[in-house]
Amino acid sequence: MMRNVTLYSLIVLISLISICEANNSDFIYAVRDNQQNFAGLNVTEIHFWDFYNTSIASYEFYNASTVRLPDIAKIERELIPGSKAHYAIYSTSRTNETLRNFANTFAVYDKGKGLDLRISLISNGLPIVIKLKNDKIENYISNYPDSLQGVTFDSLLQTIEYGYAFNDTGWARVEYNATAKRFDVEDNCGFNLGSNIVQTIKMNSIYLSSFRISNSSITCGLPEDLREMQPGYYSLIVLGVNDYGNPILKLLVPFVVLNGTSSSNKPTVSDVVSGKDLSIRFREEFNASFAVLVKNVQYDASVRMDLTKKLSESFNVNLSYGAEKLEEIKIMDKNVNFYAPGKMVRAVFNNSEKFQNISTKNLETGSYILYIFAFGDNLEPRYFGCLSVNILAKATILINSSPPEADVYINGSYVGKTNLTVQLDPGTYEIRITKSGYQNYTTTLTLSSGESRVLNVPLVPIPTAPAIPPIVGGGGGGGGGGVIPGVPIYMSDYIKLKANKETEFILPQSAFWETNIVSITFISKDDTTIRFRVEKLKEMPPIPKPFGIVVLMFSIDLTSSVPTEIAGYIVYGVERDIIKEKKFDPDGVLVVLHRFDGENWIKCDTTFLYTDGKYNYYKARVPGFSYFAGIISFLPPTPVETPEKTPGPVKTTPATPSPPTPISFEVYLAVFLLIAIGAILLVVAYMVWKTK
């Protein structure tokens, strides 16, 4: 009985000393219910520093890729003390502090790369790089949570394949001897060995305010195992001991080395529309893969450890965002007490496949981070990385036409009649609208995620020649304007023009029959009121004749209320039969409009619009109005896409055709002979007439 009282008093005394002596960097510490030494260390009391707090400790890896953790503003921490495996766990002033500065990246090395990292720790310590055994890690994960039961120092240390301890000049390779329950030094370069492990730690501890572990910074260079690292799971730890020989874990940083490279094993993913599966495609088949999709927003996190519960149930992590409802997220199909917004986080696990699908059903749209972990045999790491991906919302487009009840085709598929609303995945689409008696309308639209757009289409009637040309307007061109009866002349009413604004005037069908003009667009330099007169010419007036084969001649005269410059566009039609009479294919030529500027005929930019089977329709940009001639060009017509807005019968962007093919010497000779023969015939006819 006296012995038990003495033991109890000793435990209480040790606990009090620990509380008094706890370092201000301690996060938690554990005190055993009896004196215990293991592998040369006094493990009766163990201290754990707040090493994920970057104000206590920080580190940086070089020549490695990194996995970026979700954006977390703060971590609320809570520990409910309790006892586990003969240890009473105590909190410190730091335990329940809100953590705002913490490490947010995870290092990943390619196979064969050399370790290169820097430690920043305002303290002394012994850095040790350890490599874990893949099969042991796989056993722990595969048998979780049962594998946590009965965990001992010995079983934990048996997961270590080897470790390298560093001082400021060299290193020592150590391995755990499970039979003798001790650490054996297998190799040594510039490392000081004491009579026991505590003395060895103290002799080699160095000040770590800026300590770099690399092949060039260590006097002895890196050991071969770390110059060309092999695939597996690694950790950097910094170990210290206090005056009582108790261990202090001052830093713990895990990292992995892949079997392969991040670039060669990187899977392919692409943005996906909400509700569809996000497809992950690997370049080769892995034994298992695990993926987590996390919306890219700033979260708050809370970590709670209740040591009054079983170890597998004691740990709880919440990732929260505003008032979003939390749901449990399984990690590799294991319940690990991890909770996150169900509409913002999703995880999947897959075995032996080259692909993996994640359902986006009920997930919010927006930018996401996709974490992917792929494994080979014995859980060997093959790919650890994160990719950016977007979950897109459907776009909505309202398609209206005037008149309505027109057929709508999207990418060649019929979708209904106007006016209608269509939801589409983000992307580029060809939209075609057709209605009998009207020109087809085609446009290409690119729709973005969640976009709403309205497409208003005024359909343009197809000009047709009436069977009997009606008489429209006042006689002689007076009054309100119109067709002058009996002659191919159209006289307009008065039209107001705004400076630098396009004003399109569509001629009536009767005027088209007489003049071949569909519409005229005026662009005035100043505000003015105009009236115009169009006359189709059967003979060329006494001006220099244009060079080429003329199939259409007309004049447009303007009167303006103020002196100004007026340019514009003319849409006109040419009968296909007239083109055929000239021995040309109507589908293989362009009738280019030329304008007489007072001295010369100037070619106007002309574009082929469409054909209705009887007429070919063209549009020309003109710098002014006077005499015009349509001349056949030896070039195939170049159709252009109709633009989105069509206020008049035709709205297309004029395009400049390529220069016509040069006329050969044989053509010039033929023309010269025809002119000479014509002149001779005229002379003969004149002499015959004079004789009579």
C-alpha positions in Angstrom: 0.0 0.0 0.0 2.8 2.4 0.9 4.5 1.6 -2.5 1.3 2.6 -4.4 1.1 5.9 -2.4 4.7 6.7 -3.2 4.1 6.0 -6.9 1.1 8.2 -7.0 3.0 11.0 -5.3 5.8 10.7 -7.8 3.3 10.9 -10.8 1.7 14.0 -9.3 5.1 15.6 -8.7 6.2 14.9 -12.3 2.9 16.3 -13.6 3.4 19.5 -11.6 7.0 19.9 -12.7 5.8 19.4 -16.3 3.2 22.0 -16.0 5.6 24.5 -14.5 8.4 23.6 -17.0 6.2 23.5 -20.2 7.9 25.5 -22.9 5.9 28.4 -24.3 6.1 26.6 -27.7 4.4 23.5 -26.4 1.1 22.5 -27.9 0.4 19.5 -25.7 2.4 17.2 -23.5 1.9 13.7 -22.2 2.8 12.2 -18.8 3.0 8.5 -18.3 1.5 6.9 -15.2 4.8 5.2 -14.4 8.5 5.6 -15.1 9.3 4.4 -18.7 12.5 4.2 -20.8 12.4 3.1 -24.4 15.3 2.7 -26.8 17.4 4.8 -24.5 14.9 7.7 -24.1 13.0 8.6 -21.0 9.5 8.6 -22.4 7.8 9.1 -19.1 7.0 12.6 -20.4 6.8 13.7 -24.0 6.4 17.3 -25.3 4.9 18.3 -28.6 5.5 21.7 -30.0 3.0 23.8 -31.9 5.0 23.0 -35.0 2.3 23.7 -37.6 2.2 27.3 -36.4 4.5 29.1 -38.7 5.3 31.7 -36.0 7.0 28.7 -34.2 8.5 26.8 -37.1 8.5 27.0 -40.8 10.1 25.1 -43.7 10.6 25.3 -47.5 11.2 22.6 -50.0 13.2 23.2 -53.2 13.0 21.3 -56.5 9.7 19.7 -55.5 6.1 20.2 -56.7 3.6 21.2 -54.1 0.0 20.3 -53.2 -1.8 23.5 -52.1 -4.3 23.0 -49.3 -7.7 24.7 -49.4 -7.8 28.3 -48.5 -8.4 28.4 -44.8 -8.6 31.7 -42.9 -8.3 30.2 -39.4 -8.4 27.0 -37.4 -10.3 26.8 -34.1 -8.6 24.2 -31.9 -10.0 22.4 -29.0 -8.6 19.6 -26.8 -10.6 17.7 -24.2 -7.8 16.1 -22.0 -7.9 12.4 -21.3 -5.8 9.4 -20.9 -4.5 7.0 -23.6 -2.1 4.1 -23.4 -0.9 4.9 -19.9 -0.5 8.6 -20.8 -2.4 11.5 -19.4 -2.6 14.3 -22.1 -2.4 17.9 -20.9 -3.1 21.1 -22.7 -1.1 24.3 -22.6 -1.9 27.9 -23.2 -1.4 27.3 -26.9 -3.6 24.2 -27.2 -6.9 25.9 -27.7 -5.6 29.0 -29.5 -7.1 30.0 -32.9 -4.4 29.3 -35.5 -4.2 31.8 -38.3 -0.6 31.3 -39.5 0.1 27.7 -40.6 1.7 25.7 -43.3 -0.6 25.3 -46.3 1.5 23.2 -48.8 2.6 19.6 -49.1 5.8 18.7 -50.9 6.0 16.0 -53.7 9.3 14.9 -55.2 9.8 12.9 -58.4 11.6 9.6 -58.2 15.4 10.1 -58.3 15.4 13.7 -57.1 17.6 14.9 -54.4 16.3 16.3 -51.1 16.6 20.1 -50.7 14.9 21.9 -47.9 15.3 24.7 -45.4 14.2 24.7 -41.7 13.5 27.9 -39.8 13.1 27.1 -36.1 14.2 29.5 -33.3 15.6 26.7 -31.2 18.1 23.9 -31.1 17.3 20.5 -32.3 18.4 17.4 -34.2 16.9 17.2 -37.7 16.1 13.6 -38.8 14.8 12.5 -42.2 13.0 9.2 -42.0 11.6 6.9 -44.7 8.5 4.8 -43.8 7.8 1.3 -45.0 5.0 1.3 -47.6 3.6 -2.1 -46.5 3.3 -0.9 -42.9 1.5 2.3 -44.0 -0.8 0.2 -46.2 -1.6 -2.1 -43.3 -2.5 0.8 -41.0 -4.8 2.4 -43.6 -6.4 -0.8 -44.8 -7.2 -1.9 -41.3 -8.3 1.5 -40.0 -9.7 2.1 -37.3 -8.8 -1.4 -35.8 -5.1 -0.7 -36.6 -5.1 2.1 -34.0 -5.9 -0.3 -31.2 -2.8 -1.5 -29.2 -0.4 1.0 -30.9 2.9 1.0 -29.1 6.2 2.8 -29.4 7.7 -0.4 -30.8 5.0 -0.9 -33.4 5.3 2.7 -34.6 9.1 2.6 -34.8 8.9 -0.6 -36.8 7.2 1.4 -39.6 10.5 3.2 -40.1 12.7 1.8 -42.9 15.7 4.1 -42.1 16.5 7.5 -40.7 19.2 10.1 -41.3 20.2 12.4 -38.5 22.0 15.6 -39.4 24.3 18.0 -37.6 25.8 21.1 -39.2 28.6 19.1 -41.0 27.4 15.5 -41.6 24.9 12.8 -40.9 24.4 9.3 -39.5 22.1 6.6 -40.8 20.1 4.9 -38.1 17.8 2.0 -38.1 15.5 0.7 -35.4 16.5 -2.7 -34.0 13.2 -4.3 -33.0 14.8 -7.2 -31.3 17.1 -5.2 -29.1 14.7 -2.3 -28.9 17.3 0.3 -29.8 18.6 2.5 -32.6 21.7 1.2 -34.4 24.0 3.5 -36.4 24.6 1.9 -39.8 26.7 4.6 -41.4 28.3 7.8 -40.3 29.8 10.9 -41.9 31.0 13.7 -39.7 28.4 12.8 -37.0 29.2 12.7 -33.2 28.2 9.6 -31.4 27.6 9.8 -27.6 27.4 7.0 -25.1 23.6 7.0 -25.3 20.9 8.5 -27.5 20.2 11.4 -25.2 23.9 12.4 -25.2 24.0 11.9 -29.0 21.0 14.2 -29.5 22.5 16.9 -27.3 26.0 16.6 -28.9 24.6 17.1 -32.4 21.8 19.5 -31.8 22.2 22.7 -33.8 20.6 26.1 -33.9 18.0 25.9 -36.7 17.1 29.5 -37.5 18.0 28.8 -41.1 19.3 25.3 -41.6 19.4 23.8 -45.1 19.6 20.1 -45.9 21.0 19.7 -49.4 23.9 18.0 -51.2 25.8 21.3 -51.4 25.0 22.7 -48.0 26.2 19.6 -46.0 30.0 19.2 -45.7 29.8 15.5 -46.3 27.1 15.9 -48.9 23.8 14.0 -48.8 23.8 10.2 -48.4 23.0 8.3 -51.5 19.5 7.5 -50.3 18.6 11.2 -50.2 20.6 12.2 -53.3 18.4 10.0 -55.4 15.3 9.4 -53.4 13.2 6.3 -54.0 9.4 6.2 -54.0 7.7 6.2 -50.7 6.5 8.2 -47.7 9.0 10.4 -45.8 9.0 12.7 -42.8 11.3 15.4 -41.5 11.3 15.6 -37.7 13.2 17.8 -35.4 13.9 16.1 -32.0 15.1 17.6 -28.8 15.5 16.5 -25.2 14.9 18.5 -22.0 17.0 18.4 -18.8 15.2 15.3 -17.7 16.0 13.4 -20.9 12.4 13.6 -22.0 11.9 13.8 -25.8 10.5 17.0 -27.4 9.0 16.7 -30.9 9.7 20.2 -32.3 8.8 19.7 -36.0 7.0 17.1 -38.1 6.8 17.6 -41.9 5.6 14.7 -44.1 6.4 14.5 -47.8 6.3 11.9 -50.6 8.5 10.7 -53.4 6.6 9.4 -56.5 7.3 6.4 -58.5 7.6 8.4 -61.7 7.2 12.1 -62.2 4.3 14.5 -61.5 4.3 15.5 -65.2 4.3 12.0 -66.7 1.6 10.7 -64.3 -0.5 13.8 -64.3 -4.2 12.9 -65.2 -6.3 15.0 -67.6 -9.5 16.7 -66.5 -11.7 19.4 -68.1 -14.4 21.8 -66.9 -17.8 20.2 -66.6 -21.4 21.5 -66.6 -23.2 21.1 -63.2 -25.0 17.8 -62.9 -22.7 15.9 -65.1 -19.8 13.7 -64.1 -16.3 15.2 -63.8 -14.1 12.7 -65.7 -10.5 12.1 -64.6 -8.4 10.2 -67.1 -5.1 8.6 -66.0 -2.3 7.8 -68.4 -1.9 4.3 -66.9 -3.8 2.0 -64.6 -3.2 2.3 -60.9 -4.1 0.0 -58.0 -6.2 2.7 -56.4 -6.9 6.3 -56.7 -8.5 8.8 -54.4 -9.9 12.3 -55.4 -11.4 15.1 -53.4 -13.2 18.1 -55.1 -13.2 21.2 -53.0 -14.8 24.5 -54.0 -12.1 27.2 -54.2 -13.3 29.6 -51.5 -11.9 30.7 -48.1 -13.1 28.4 -45.3 -12.9 28.3 -41.6 -11.8 25.1 -39.9 -12.1 23.6 -36.5 -10.2 20.7 -35.0 -11.5 18.9 -31.9 -9.9 16.1 -30.0 -11.8 14.4 -27.2 -9.4 12.1 -25.5 -12.2 10.7 -23.3 -13.4 8.7 -26.3 -11.9 5.9 -28.3 -8.9 7.0 -30.4 -10.7 6.3 -33.7 -13.6 8.5 -32.5 -11.7 11.2 -30.7 -10.6 13.2 -33.7 -13.1 15.5 -35.5 -12.4 18.1 -38.3 -14.9 20.5 -39.7 -14.4 22.6 -42.8 -17.1 25.3 -42.8 -18.2 28.1 -45.0 -20.8 30.5 -43.7 -24.1 28.8 -42.9 -23.6 25.9 -45.3 -24.8 22.5 -44.0 -21.9 20.1 -43.1 -21.9 16.5 -44.2 -19.4 13.7 -43.4 -16.8 13.2 -46.1 -15.2 9.7 -46.3 -11.5 9.4 -47.0 -10.6 6.4 -49.1 -14.1 5.0 -48.1 -13.2 5.3 -44.4 -15.1 7.2 -41.8 -12.6 9.6 -40.4 -14.8 12.2 -38.8 -14.2 14.8 -41.4 -17.1 17.2 -42.1 -17.5 19.8 -44.9 -20.3 21.6 -46.8 -22.0 18.8 -48.9 -22.6 21.2 -51.8 -19.0 22.3 -51.9 -16.9 19.2 -51.2 -17.0 15.6 -52.7 -14.6 12.7 -52.4 -14.4 9.4 -54.3 -12.2 6.3 -54.1 -11.6 3.9 -56.9 -9.7 0.6 -57.4 -7.7 -0.6 -60.5 -8.9 1.8 -63.1 -7.5 4.3 -65.6 -10.3 6.7 -65.1 -12.4 8.0 -62.2 -15.7 9.9 -62.3 -17.0 12.4 -59.7 -20.6 13.3 -59.8 -21.3 17.0 -59.6 -25.0 16.6 -58.9 -26.1 19.1 -56.2 -22.6 20.7 -56.1 -22.5 24.5 -56.4 -21.1 26.0 -59.6 -17.8 27.8 -59.6 -14.0 27.3 -59.3 -12.8 24.1 -57.6 -9.5 22.5 -56.5 -9.3 18.8 -57.5 -7.0 16.8 -55.2 -5.9 13.5 -56.8 -3.8 10.7 -55.1 -3.0 7.6 -57.1 -1.2 4.5 -55.7 0.7 1.4 -56.9 1.5 -1.8 -55.1 1.7 -1.5 -51.3 0.1 1.9 -51.5 3.3 3.2 -53.3 2.6 6.9 -54.3 2.3 7.3 -58.1 0.7 10.7 -58.3 -0.1 13.4 -55.6 -1.3 16.7 -57.0 -4.0 19.3 -57.3 -5.6 20.7 -60.4 -8.0 23.6 -61.1 -11.4 22.8 -62.6 -14.6 24.7 -63.0 -18.2 23.4 -62.5 -20.2 25.5 -65.0 -23.8 26.6 -65.1 -25.9 26.3 -68.2 -26.4 29.3 -70.3 -29.8 30.6 -71.3 -30.7 32.2 -74.6 -34.0 33.7 -75.6 -34.4 33.6 -79.4 -37.0 36.0 -80.9 -37.8 36.6 -84.6 -39.9 39.1 -86.5 -42.1 37.6 -87.7 -42.3 34.7 -85.2 -42.9 31.0 -85.8 -39.6 30.6 -87.5 -37.7 27.3 -87.3 -34.6 27.3 -85.1 -31.6 25.0 -85.6 -28.7 24.9 -83.2 -25.5 23.1 -84.5 -27.7 21.6 -87.2 -30.4 20.2 -84.8 -33.9 21.4 -84.8 -34.9 22.8 -81.4 -38.3 24.5 -82.0 -40.0 27.6 -83.3 -39.5 31.2 -82.3 -40.0 32.7 -79.9 -38.4 30.2 -77.5 -35.9 29.9 -74.6 -33.1 27.3 -74.8 -30.6 26.2 -72.1 -27.2 25.2 -73.4 -23.9 24.2 -72.1 -21.3 26.9 -72.2 -19.6 26.9 -75.6 -19.8 28.1 -79.2 -22.9 27.4 -81.3 -24.1 28.0 -84.8 -27.7 29.2 -84.7 -29.8 29.1 -87.9 -33.3 30.5 -88.3 -35.4 29.8 -91.3 -38.9 30.8 -92.5 -40.6 30.4 -95.8 -40.5 33.6 -97.9 -37.6 35.0 -95.8 -33.8 34.9 -96.1 -32.1 32.3 -93.8 -30.4 33.9 -90.8 -27.2 32.3 -89.5 -24.9 33.5 -86.7 -22.3 32.0 -84.3 -22.5 32.7 -80.6 -20.2 31.9 -77.7 -22.0 31.5 -74.4 -20.3 31.5 -71.0 -21.2 29.8 -67.8 -24.5 31.1 -66.4 -24.9 33.7 -69.1 -28.4 34.9 -70.2 -28.7 36.4 -73.6 -31.5 37.6 -75.9 -31.2 37.2 -79.7 -33.6 39.4 -81.6 -33.7 38.6 -85.3 -35.7 40.7 -87.8 -36.1 38.3 -90.8 -35.6 39.8 -94.2 -38.1 39.0 -97.0 -36.7 37.5 -100.1 -37.2 40.1 -102.9 -39.3 38.8 -105.7 -40.5 40.4 -108.9 -44.3 40.8 -109.0 -46.2 39.3 -111.9 -47.7 42.7 -112.7 -45.7 45.7 -111.6 -48.0 48.0 -109.6 -48.0 51.8 -110.0 -47.0 53.4 -106.7 -46.7 57.1 -105.6 -47.5 60.3 -107.4 -47.0 60.9 -111.1 -43.9 62.5 -112.3 -42.2 61.9 -109.0 -44.0 64.7 -107.2 -45.7 64.5 -103.9 -44.7 61.7 -101.5 -42.4 59.8 -103.9 -42.6 56.5 -105.6 -42.2 54.8 -109.0 -42.7 57.1 -111.9 -45.2 55.3 -114.2 -43.9 54.0 -117.5 -40.2 54.7 -116.9 -37.6 52.9 -114.8 -37.4 55.7 -112.2 -38.0 55.8 -108.5 -38.4 59.1 -106.6 -38.2 59.0 -102.8 -40.0 61.1 -100.2 -38.0 63.3 -97.8 -35.7 61.4 -95.4 -34.0 62.8 -92.3 -30.4 61.7 -91.7 -28.4 61.9 -88.5 -24.7 62.6 -88.6 -22.6 59.5 -88.9 -25.6 57.2 -88.4 -26.6 54.5 -90.9 -30.1 55.1 -92.3 -31.4 52.3 -94.5 -34.2 52.9 -97.1 -35.8 49.8 -98.5 -37.3 50.3 -101.9 -40.7 48.8 -102.6 -40.9 45.7 -104.7 -42.3 47.7 -107.6 -39.2 49.9 -107.5 -36.9 46.8 -107.5 -38.7 45.6 -110.6 -38.0 48.9 -112.4 -34.5 49.7 -111.0 -33.0 46.4 -109.6 -32.2 48.3 -106.4 -33.3 46.5 -103.1 -32.1 49.1 -100.6 -29.9 52.1 -100.1 -28.1 52.9 -96.8 -27.1 56.5 -96.3 -24.3 57.7 -94.0 -24.2 61.5 -93.8 -21.4 63.6 -92.3 -23.9 66.1 -90.9 -27.5 66.2 -90.0 -29.6 66.8 -93.1 -32.8 66.0 -95.0 -32.5 64.4 -98.4 -34.5 63.2 -101.3 -33.1 60.8 -103.9 -33.9 59.7 -107.4 -33.0 56.3 -108.9 -33.1 55.6 -112.6 -32.2 52.4 -114.3 -30.2 53.3 -117.5 -30.7 51.5 -120.7 -27.9 53.4 -122.4 -24.8 55.0 -121.0 -24.9 58.8 -120.8 -22.3 60.9 -122.6 -19.5 60.1 -120.2 -16.4 57.8 -120.5 -17.6 54.2 -120.7 -16.5 51.7 -118.1 -14.1 48.9 -119.1 -15.6 45.4 -118.9 -18.8 43.5 -119.5 -21.7 45.7 -118.1 -24.9 43.9 -117.0 -26.5 46.8 -115.0 -26.5 50.6 -115.2 -28.3 53.1 -113.0 -27.9 56.5 -111.5 -28.7 57.9 -108.0 -29.2 61.6 -107.6 -29.4 63.3 -104.2 -30.7 66.6 -103.1 -29.7 67.7 -99.5 -30.9 70.5 -97.3 -27.3 71.3 -96.3 -24.1 70.9 -98.1 -22.5 67.7 -96.8 -20.7 64.4 -97.7 -23.0 61.3 -98.0 -21.7 57.8 -98.5 -23.4 54.4 -97.9 -24.3 51.0 -99.2 -26.4 49.7 -102.1 -28.0 46.3 -102.3 -29.0 45.3 -105.8 -30.0 42.3 -107.9 -28.9 41.1 -111.3 -30.9 38.6 -113.3 -29.1 35.3 -113.6 -30.4 35.0 -117.2 -28.6 38.2 -118.1 -25.4 36.8 -116.8 -26.0 33.6 -118.7 -26.6 35.6 -121.9 -23.1 37.0 -121.5 -21.8 33.3 -121.5 -20.9 33.3 -117.8 -22.0 30.9 -115.0 -24.1 33.0 -112.5 -22.6 30.9 -109.6 -19.1 31.6 -110.7 -18.9 35.3 -111.1 -19.2 38.5 -109.1 -21.0 41.5 -110.5 -18.9 44.3 -109.1 -20.4 47.8 -108.8 -18.3 50.7 -110.2 -19.1 54.4 -109.6 -18.3 57.3 -111.9 -16.5 60.1 -109.8 -16.7 62.7 -112.6 -13.5 61.6 -114.3 -13.0 57.9 -113.8 -14.9 54.7 -112.9 -13.9 53.6 -109.4 -14.5 50.0 -108.3 -16.6 49.7 -105.1 -16.1 47.0 -102.4 -18.7 44.4 -103.4 -20.0 41.3 -101.7 -22.2 38.5 -102.9 -25.2 38.0 -100.6 -27.4 35.2 -101.9 -29.5 34.0 -104.8 -33.2 33.2 -105.0 -32.8 31.3 -108.2 -33.8 34.2 -110.5 -31.6 37.0 -109.2 -28.1 37.2 -107.7 -28.0 39.8 -104.9 -25.0 41.9 -104.1 -24.0 44.6 -101.6 -21.6 47.4 -102.4 -20.0 50.1 -100.3 -20.1 53.5 -102.1 -18.2 56.7 -101.3 -20.9 58.8 -102.9 -23.8 58.8 -105.4 -23.8 59.4 -109.1 -23.7 57.0 -112.1 -23.1 53.2 -111.4 -22.3 50.2 -113.5 -22.4 46.5 -112.6 -19.5 44.8 -114.3 -18.8 41.0 -114.3 -15.6 40.1 -112.5 -13.8 36.9 -113.2 -13.9 35.7 -109.6 -16.1 33.2 -107.8 -18.6 34.8 -105.4 -17.5 34.8 -101.8 -20.5 34.3 -99.4 -20.2 36.0 -96.1 -22.0 35.2 -92.9 -25.0 37.4 -92.1 -24.4 39.4 -88.9 -26.6 39.2 -85.8 -28.6 42.4 -86.3 -30.5 42.8 -89.6 -32.7 45.9 -89.4 -33.1 46.0 -93.2 -33.5 43.4 -95.9 -29.8 42.7 -95.8 -27.1 43.4 -93.2 -23.7 42.0 -94.0 -20.2 43.4 -93.5 -18.9 44.3 -96.9 -15.7 42.5 -98.0 -13.2 43.5 -100.6 -12.8 40.9 -103.3 -9.4 40.0 -104.6 -8.2 41.7 -107.8 -9.7 40.2 -111.0 -7.7 37.8 -113.1 -5.7 39.8 -115.8 -7.2 39.7 -119.3 -5.0 37.9 -121.8 -3.6 39.4 -125.0 -6.0 37.1 -127.0 -9.0 38.8 -125.3 -7.7 42.2 -126.1 -7.2 41.2 -129.8 -10.7 39.9 -130.0 -12.2 43.0 -128.6 -10.1 45.2 -131.0 -11.3 43.2 -134.0 -15.0 43.5 -132.9 -14.6 47.2 -132.6 -12.9 47.5 -136.0 -15.6 45.4 -137.7 -18.3 47.4 -136.0 -16.8 50.7 -137.2 -16.5 49.4 -140.8 -20.2 48.3 -140.7 -21.2 51.7 -139.5 -19.3 53.5 -142.3 -20.9 51.2 -144.9 -24.4 51.8 -143.4 -23.8 55.5 -143.5 -22.8 55.4 -147.2 -25.8 53.4 -148.2 -28.1 55.9 -146.4 -26.4 58.8 -148.1 -26.8 57.1 -151.5 -30.6 56.7 -150.9 
